[in-house]
């Protein structure tokens, strides 16, 4: 696209990650606002079949005779597709930033279960793709999730001890859900997303371009839609609709009262490093490792990314890693509690959307997430590094002061907590 491009797109999506891919794929559907799950399809098929029996004579039919043709094929079902483009500050391919971060941290498997994916048509699409491609061996079971429910006797005992009324079990998962609670490998998920882009013919709509400012120009005709003007690093773009799917788009900032202020002494996990593409470690650490010198690394944070950085640093040759966090180390399978993704998740979602405004919803989200956490797999990895004296965890710790030595380009050991 040139700087003089005046073409008006139907939709411009800012961000080429999994969320942007999900939006673009769904907009390729003929009815993007009314896609149904298999159970919903069965219900509507039954309603349609019942109506047909009342208005016409019976006829021989198959189980899926009332399924429209576009529901039986994979890929886009919209014959006249919207004019869509995607702007991504990192690269001109889908999920370029996502892929780079996972590669730098050497993450082998996702944290999320099988039904967390961008395919708009089928909840089980990722599981089906793994079986179709013969990659079931790339799935890791999330142990301890299925079978955690109480027995019938235990539930009756709880009723007797409580108010006498049976409470709704929002974390109930039985054996029928077991196949959903596997984690896909990074390679499998990346290939699956590439398959989605090909099926929906959206593989080539991503442009590397950083959005700097957005203006809105109302139409001279009162009933006609206005135009969004996006000022980007590659010129102006025009669109009727703009979708933000940028994730952590802004560069992270270090708090003003943070003692780690000298340039080069501190870096953020989400800021691209100036070192080699295959590592997240800063160049100063890499130089010391190459010279077989002792290296010390401090990681601030208690979430999964912090654990992944600690594991990557130790495996890359860092001598000692210290990890600090303001609260305790929390171990959870997912970011949210199990109820938010389990069988009765609609109970929580109904409460979420029933709140008055976005501020209340944000507070509910923060409370449900309850800060960063690590999954059991990385908790086991951290314990193994602690046992080998390569990692030290400092829980309930706030960093009050630190002293930077510009000569050795390192922090002295008299920093206080």
Secondary structure by P-SEA (a helix, b strand, c coil): ccccccccccbbbccccaaaaaaaaaaacccccccccaaaaaaaaaaaaaaaaaccccccccccccccccccccccccccccbbbbbbccccccaaaaaaaaaaaccccccccccccccccccaaaaaaaaaaccccccccccccccccccaaaaaaaaaaccccccccccccccccccccccccaaaaaaaaaaaaaaaccccccccccccbbbbbbbccccbbbbbbbbcccccccccbbbbccccccccccccccccccccccccccccccccccccccaaaaaaaaaccbbbbbbccccaaaaaaaaaaaaacccbbbbbbcccccccccccccccccccaaaaaaaaaacccaaaaaaaaaaaaccccccaaaaaaaaaaaaaccccccccccccccccccccccccccccc
